[in-house]
């Protein structure tokens, strides 16, 4: 590849929401009928997939590939652009229009193929080690002459996909496309997509959720990697709740538990909900021949085991399900108390706690489903099944996650109690302030004559004798009184 053409991929990688796409189009000898047969839809397929995948703001690079030789580099760039608001249909069609079967330098021999070489160049050169998606269009054959290096290149391709750390997710679409040329014929081809780095995985998942690619390729994708994540799905079939607990399944598949805090707070309340699940195999095209299964609910960072009626699943074909009963205890210890700050703040509404159900498969044994094997033989008759579809021996466990939404309904009692308490406290405080600040009677005796003086706390009140002369000063405090400035010879005391 000419690295200069791929600078925009690096630029797009730094643009928020932009995805870098590399489309690799095989044009080696085995692909001859896909180019020569007038019925062939090969180029049209490449064009429509590219236009469906790359959206405005994305970077798009298209390259042909076979096998690199001196004087004939592979992959070879055909097009590099940043997609604008107008789909680059004409540019993509023009790039593919002149593409034909490649030949070896210095003769008429058809070019061989190296799939791994093309993918590696895309990761290292086109993407420059940054995230993105690599699309590979191939008939799944490496060499038209079946040379001895074919097996080695196949193993390298297998290792790059399954063992390489850059590729985090890989899907394959086997497609029916019968073509016949002067030298070869074929029944189908394969479209691969490789997500590079974790950001690439998120970009691929988001793209698949839009359904744009599925409008072009209607066949379900075969998952090559990962085979240790989301291998099964738990679908609640029937839920028998506890008193004060109601379970429901939302349209997005999330299991919701609505908990009445008032019922849960009753002494001696406890137990477990009975949930009947359907355990569904989600790793097409692999059958789970055997696996041990365990599950737990995780709330507030603490896992509580779920008691399953069976500890194993067996011969579970892709897309099929098995019944599995369970008892799921309510993690009462992790729920905020009825009179907690969380309860008060959520009064009159529901407090939503993030949670999930974790499913763990161990001693996992996978094999390709018979239906997929038969489909591959029909599309690629006489070809050995590519090793890339063989599950790596080291993958013996997997995990899946089911979102769980715990909603605690506290009602208005905590808030009403808090408001009542605050009101009572304010009333008591107001009463105390009123009592402390209103004028009070103080008995004093001046020269043997008892008198009653009205004074407010904090005030200083002058006291006079019968002749009108100042005899002393009365200082009134919050919790008592005392005399000051008593005139010499005057008889002044508190009380009668």
Beta strands, then each sheet from edge to edge (+ up, - down):
strand 1: 20-26
strand 2: 59-65
strand 3: 76-82
strand 4: 132-138
strand 5: 167-180
strand 6: 185-196
strand 7: 222-225
strand 8: 232-240
strand 9: 245-249
strand 10: 255-260
strand 11: 272-281
strand 12: 286-299
strand 13: 302-308
strand 14: 312-316
strand 15: 321-329
strand 16: 350-368
strand 17: 398-409
strand 18: 440-446
strand 19: 449-455
strand 20: 460-464
strand 21: 470-477
strand 22: 480-484
strand 23: 492-494
sheet 1: 3+ 2- 1- 4- 6+ 5- 7+
sheet 2: 8+ 11- 15+ 13- 12+ 14-
sheet 3: 8+ 11- 15+ 13- 12+ 16- 17+ 10+ 9-
sheet 4: 19+ 18- 23+
sheet 5: 20+ 21- 22+
end
